[in-house]
C-alpha cells in the first residue's frame, strides 16, 4: 500500500491529485478529485466551500498565501466554462500545496481521504481509536474486528525507518496499536472481495504479518485470502479457538502457514513442524474444502472440529486427533461411511445431517457416541439404522427429515432397537413416552417369544436328527 516518502522529490513523484470532473448536486457543484499514491488511486468529492474551509485552516496554521485558492464567485458559478476553469485552478492549488509544504498537513491528508487509503493515515486513525477505547475493549473481552487493510498498514508501517509518532500528537502513536495487539485475546479479521470504497485497492490482496499478536486465544477469519497471511508462529502457541469461514479450499492452506515442506504418508520429506499446540476447537465450516488432508495432525489437542457446509465426500485422517470428541460434518457430500470407528476414535457428538446417507452401518462400533444427528439424509427403512441400537452410550438421536419418518409407528420401531435402554434415548429431541415404552415392551416380549420358539424348534430338530440310528 502507498505511503508517504520523506523527500520532496519522491513525494511529488508518487503523489498526484487531478480534478477529473464535476457534478451538480442540489444546485451546487461538486468537484471530483482523483488521488494517485504509488500504484493506488481513489476519488474524493468536495464542494468549493469545503476547499475554502480547508484553505482557511491552512492559512491560519501554516501561514500559506491567502490568494493561493481561486476566489469565490457569487454569480455565474454554474456556467460550464467557469466550472472547467475552476477545476483546473483547484487542481493547481492542490498540487502547489503538496509540492511546497515540507510535510503533508493532517488537514490536507484528511481532505484527500488518506485516513482511508494510505498507511500513515490508516495507522494514525487506528492508533487514536485504540488510545481512546483500547483498554475498555481489552477489559470487556470484546472481539476486535479489523480488516486486512489495517493489518497491512501496520505491517508496512513497522518496516519504515520512522519513529512511531511523527505527527507530534501522542494519541496517534503507533505504540498504542502494538500494545493493544500484544494483549488482545479475541480477534476477527473481516475481508472482502470488493474494491475498497472509491479506490482500486483490492483488500484481499494485501499481505500482512501476525507476529504482533502475542496473546490471542480466539481468531476468526471471514472472507479472507489465506495466502496473504504470514508469520503466524506466535499465534500457534496461544490460540485455543480458530474459526475460518469463506476463505479455504484446503485445510493445509491454513494449518501449514509459513511451512515450506513437510512429511506426508506418501513422501520421505520431513521438517520440524510447529504445531497449533493450544488449539482445542476449530471451525472450518462454510468453505470449499474437498478433503480432510494430513495437516490436521498439526492440531494434536483438538477436541471440537466443525467441517460442515463444505464439499467432503469422505472422512480421512481424523485418527490423528486423539482428543477429538465433537465432530460436525453436516451438509457435505457423504454417501457412505465405512469403519468410522477407525477414523473417528472416541468421538462423543457427531453431526452428519444434510448428507446423502442411506445406511448407518459404518457407525456400528462407535461405542463412545452419545449424540448423533443424521437428519436430512436418505434413510428410508428401520433396517438402515438398526446397527446404532447396539451403541451403549447413545442417548440423543435425530432422524428428522428422512424417509424413515413415514414408517408406521416410526418412533416405536426405532426406539425398539435400543431394547431396555429405550427410555434413556431422546429421539428427535423428544423423550420416550410411557405409551411408547408400553408398546416397545409388548413388541420385545413378542419378539422374545418368537425367538424362544424358534430356538426350541431348532433344538428339537437337532435332537431328532441325533437320535436316528446309523
N, C-alpha and C positions, 0 to 999 in steps of 0.2 A: 504494500500500500504506500501511497505517496507520503512524503514527509518534508518538513522544512529543511532547507540547507542553510548553513551559516554564512556562506559567502554570497555577496550580492549577484555576482556573475552567474553562479549556479542557481540562485533563486529566480532570477528573471528568465533563465533558460528553461526551467522546468515548470514555471507557473505563468499561465496566460489567462486573462479574462477577456472575453469577447461579448459584445452585445449583439445577439443573433436575431433579435426580433422584438416585437411588442404586440400587445393585445388590449382591446378595450374591454374593461370590466366595470359595469355600473357607471358609465360615463367618465371614467378616468383611465389613464394609460398605465399599463403595467409593462415594464421593460424586462425582457428575458435575457439573462446572462448565462453564458457557458463558461465554466471554470475548468481549466486544464491543469492537472497536477501530476506530472510524470505521465504515465500511461493511462491514468484515470481521468474521468471528466464527469461533471454533473451540471445541472441547470438550476438557476436561482431566479426568482421573480420578485421585483421590487417596484414600487411607485416612486415617482420623483420625490415626494415628501419624505420617504424613508432615506433616500440619498441625502436629502437636506439635513435630516436629524443626525445621520452618521457624520456628515461634514461638520456640523456644529460641535459635536463631541470631540472630533479630531482637532479642530481649531483651538478649542479650549485646552485640551490636554497636551497636544503635541506642537502647537503654535504653527500649524501649516498655513499657507496663504489662503485668506478668505475668498479671494477671487478665483481660486482653482476650480471650484464647482460652477458649471454653467448656471446662469441666473434663472429665477422663476419667470414665468410668463403667464399673465392672468388671462389675456385674450388670445385666441388663435392657437391654443396649445393642443388642439385636436387636429390641426392641419397636418396632412400626410407628410408634406415636405419638412415641416418643423419637427415632426416626430423622428424622421430619419436623421436629421441633423443632430437632434438631441441624443439619439442612440450613439452616434459617433463621438459626441462630446463626453458622454458618460463613460464610454469605453476608454477614451483617452485619460479621463480623470482617474479611473481605477488603475490604469497602467502606470501613471505617474506616481500615485501613492505607493504601489507595490515596488516600484523601482527605487524611489528615493528615500523612503523611510528605512532606517537601518535595521529595523526589526518589525515584523508584521504585528501591528497593534491588535490586541484581543478584540477590539470593537470591529475592526475590518474583517478579522478572521470569522467572527460570529456572523457578520453581514453576508459573507460568502459561503456560509454553511460548512466551514472547516471542522466544526464540532461534530458534524455528522459523517464526514467522509475522509478526514485526514488524521493521521495517528496522534499528533500532538493534541489536536482539538478533542479527539475522542478520549484519550487518556486523561486529559485535564478535566473534562466534564465528569468522567467516571470517578476520578480521584476526589473531586469536590462532593459528589454524591456520597461516596463512602466516608468521607470526613464527617459529613453530617449524620448519616444513618447507618454506617457500617457496624458500629458497636451494638446498636439495637437489633440489627439483623442477626448478628452472631449470638447474642444473648437469648433471643426468642427462638433460635434454631430454625429459622425460616430457610426455605430453599431459595438460593440466589440464582436468578435466571439471567443468563448472559448469552450474547451472540458470538459466533466465530469472529465477527468483525472486531469486537472488543478484545478478544484474546489475541488476535493477530496484531492489533495495535499495541498491546502491552508487550508482546514478544518482540516486535520490531523496535519499539521504543527502548527496550533494555539493551539492544545491540548498538545503539547510537552512542558515540563518545560525548555525552552531555550530562550535566548534573540532573538530579531527579526533579529539581524545581528550578526552572529557568524563567519564570514569569514574575517572581517576587511575591506571588500570592501563595502562601504556605498551604492553603486549602487545596491547591491544585498539584501538590507534591506527589510524584509517582510512588513515594514511600507509603502513602495511605493505601494504595492498591496492593502493594506487596505484603504489607502487614495483614490486610484483610484476607488475601488469598492464602497466606500461610496458615491462618487459623480457621478458615472456612471448612465446615463439615458436610454441608448439603449444597450440591451444585447441579444446575440443569443448563445444558448448552443447547440452545434452540437455533437450528439452522434454517435455511430457506433456499429454494431453488430459483427464486425470483431475483432479478437485479435489485440492488439497494436503492430505494427511493427514486430520485431522478438521475441516478448515476449509471455508469457502465460497470460498476463493481459487482462481481459475482461472489456473494458472501461465502458460498460453499466451496469456492476455490481458494480461499485464504487459509494459509497454513498457520498453525500455532503450536506452541510447546506447553506442556503441563507441569513442568518441574517446579513451578511456584507453589503448587498445592501440596502442602506437607501433612494435612490433617483430614483429608476427605474420607468420609465413611459412606456417603451415598453420591453416586454420579449418574445423571440421566443425560443421554444423548438423543435428541429428537430431530429427525430430518437433516442429519449431518453427513458430511463427506468424511468417512473414517480415515481415508488415505491422507488427509491433511493434518492429522493429529500425530504428534511425536513427543518424545521424552516423557513417557508415562511410567517409568520405573518407580518413581516416588509414590505415585498413586497406587500402584500394585501392592505396596506394602501396607497401606492403611484401609483400602476400600473394603467395605462389607456388603454393599448392595450396588449392583451395576444394572442399569436399565438402558437398553438401546432399542429405539423404535424408528422404523422408516429409514434405516441407514445401512443395512447389511445385506450382502448376498452370500457371505460365507463367515462362519464363526471365527475362523483363523484371522480374518481381516482385523478383528478387534483384539482377540486374545494374543496374537503374535505381533502386536505393535512394537516396533524397534528391533525385532529379531530378524536377522538376515537369513539364517538357515537353521534347521532343527532336525531331529531324528524322527522318522516315521517307521511304521511297520514294514514298509517296502524299500527303505533305503538304509545305508550304513552311516550317512551323515549324522553328526551329533554336535550338540552345543550345550553349554551350561545355560539353562533357560530360567529366567526369573519368573517364578510362579505368582499368581494372584493369591498370595499367601493368607490373606484375611477374608477373602470373599466367601460369603455364606449364601447369598441369594443373587441370582442372575435372571433378568427378564429380557429375552431377545424376541419377544412377540412382535407381530406386525412388521415383519421384514420379508425378504425374498430368499430365505435360506433353503437350500435343496437337500442338504445332507448334514448330519452331525459328524463333523470331522474330528480327528485325533487331538486337535488343540484343546478340547475340553479337559484333557488331563492336567492342564495348567491351572485348574481350579480344584485342588485336592480336598478342600474343606467345604465344598459347596453342598448345601442342604436343600435349597429350593431352586428349581430350574423351570422357566417358562419359555417354551418354544411354540406357543400357539400362534395361529394365523401366519404360517409360513408355507413352504411347498415341500414338506418332507414326505417321502414315500417309504421310508424305512427308519428303524431305530438302531443306531450303532454307537459304539464306543462309550456308552454311559457306564459301563462296568469300571471305567477309570475313576469313578466318583464314589468312593466307599461310604461317604457320609450322606449321600443323596436320599432324601425321604419324601420329597414332594416334586412331582413332575407334571407339567401341563403341556400336552401335545394336541390340544383341541384345534379343530379347523385346519387340518393339514390334508394330505392325500394318502393316508394309510388305508390299505385294503386288507392286509393280513398281518398277524403278529405271531411269530414263531419263537418258542422258548424265551419268552420275555423275562423269565426269572433269571436267566443267564445274563441278560443285558441290563436289567434294572436293579438287580440285587434286592436290598431290603426296603424298597420304596413302600411308603405307607399311604400316600394320597396320589391318585393317578387320574388325570382328566384326558379322556380320549374322545370327547364329544365332537360332533361335526366332521367326522371322517367317513370312510366308506366300508366299515367293518360289517361282515355278515356272520362272523363267529368270534367267540371269545376263547377259543381253545388254547391259544398261546399264553393265557393268563392262569392256567390251571395250577401252577406251582408258585405263584406269588403269595407265599404263606404269611407275609407280614402286612399285606394290603388291608387297610381299614376303610378307605373311601374310594369308590370307583364311579366315575361319571362317563357313561357311554351313550348319552343321549344323542339324537340326531345322527344315527348311523343306519345300517340296513339289516338290523337284527329282526328276523321275521318269526322264528319259532322258539319255543322254550328250550328245545334241544340245542339251539345255538348258544345258550348261556348256561347250560347245565353244569359245566365244569366249575363255575365260580361258587357253586353251593358247597364245595368241599374246602373253601378258604376259611380257616379257623378264626381269623381276626376281622373279616369283612363285616362292617356294621352299617355302612351307608352305600346304597346302590341307586344310581339314577339311570333309568331306561327311557325317559320321556322322548317323544317324537321318533319312535321306532315302530316298524310294522307290527312288532310283537304285542303292542298295546291293544290290537284288535282281537287277540286270542280270548276265547271265552274264559271268564274268571281269571283274567290276566294276573292280578296281584296274588291270588291264592296259588296259582300254578307256579309262579316264580318263587314266592316265599317258601313253598313246599320243598324246594331244592335245598333249603338250609336245615330241614328236619327240625330237631328240637331247639335249634337256635333261631327259629323264625321270629320269635318275639323280640329278639335282640337287634333285628335288622330294620333300618329305615329304608323303605322303598319309595323312590321319587319324593324324598323328604317328608314322607308321611309314616307315622308309627303304625305298627300292625295292630288291628282292632281285635277285640275278643271274638267277634263273629268270624273273622278270618282265621284266628287261631283254632276255633272250633272246627271249621271246615277242613283246615290243614290236619288236625288231629284225626278226623274221620278218614280222610284220604290216606294218611300214613298208616292208619290201622288196617284199612282195606288192602293197601299195598303189602303190608307185612303179612296179612293172612294169605294173600295170593302167593307171596314168596315162600311162606312156610309150606303151603300146599304143594307148590312146585318142588320144594326140597324133599318132602315126604315121598312124592311120586318118583322122584329121581332115586331116592334111597331104596324104595320098594323095587323099582325096576332093576337096580344093581343087585339086590338080594336074590331076586328071582333068577337072574342070569347066573349068579354064582352057585345056585342050588341044582342046576341042570347037570346030570352026570355026564362024564366024558365018555 
